[in-house]
Amino acid sequence: MSQAAVHAESRADVSADTLFAVLTDWPRHAEWMPFTRAEGGHEVGGRLEAWTGIGPVGFLDTMVITDWRPGRRVAVRHTGKIVRGEAWFKITEEPGGGSRIVWAERVDLPFGPLGRVGWLVAGPVVRAFMGLGLRRLARLAATAPSPLAVP
């Protein structure tokens, strides 16, 4: 089985801690990632489930968290029937303020040569949606209260 890699990145005018807090607030996932809603855990070994689609048409993406470093990184292993492979988000503080987030995916392509040909079309679309999602995440995080704020 062959694999394909895709990544996107964006800058946010918030701290890495704030960006990470909004990123990993799984029920808010639908606010920044088009056509996707998610729920799940917050530690290594925790499980995530994300539904991608419109209404009843779509697929369930199941995942296991393989790395969890608050404010810096979260990684998952896709374990579903449709999507298999690995993904991670890495957040770094930017000199002068703000932060940068990188989202990378390495997915197993099904259907042999047909899957590789299909990725030629799907890959750029996936990357565009990832980039759009990260830009929306950055805007959403800019309106979020600081995770270090005392209520």
C-alpha angles and dihedrals in degrees: 000000000000127000134219127204128208133168142177134186141195142180124239130197091225137081121275089247092056093045092049092049092054093041092054096042087102098190088059091055091099089060092067109018114068117238094359135106125179146185135179153099137330106218142059108290092025118132128235131194123195125184113207117189146065115284110315094343111091143061141272115243110201120195143176120217109240100174130025120178110159113233092009120048147358124182133183141189112225108227103173133116094249104032121040128165137059138304137181143181119210122191125193132181113247122226107258094023141303127063143252126229127200122193116194131180130189108187133183110241115222126210098043114241091003090058091051091051091047090053089061086068100029097044098068091044091051091048092049091052091046091052092047090049093051092049090050090047090053091052092046092049090052088063095044122103114250111271088224095055116117112230 
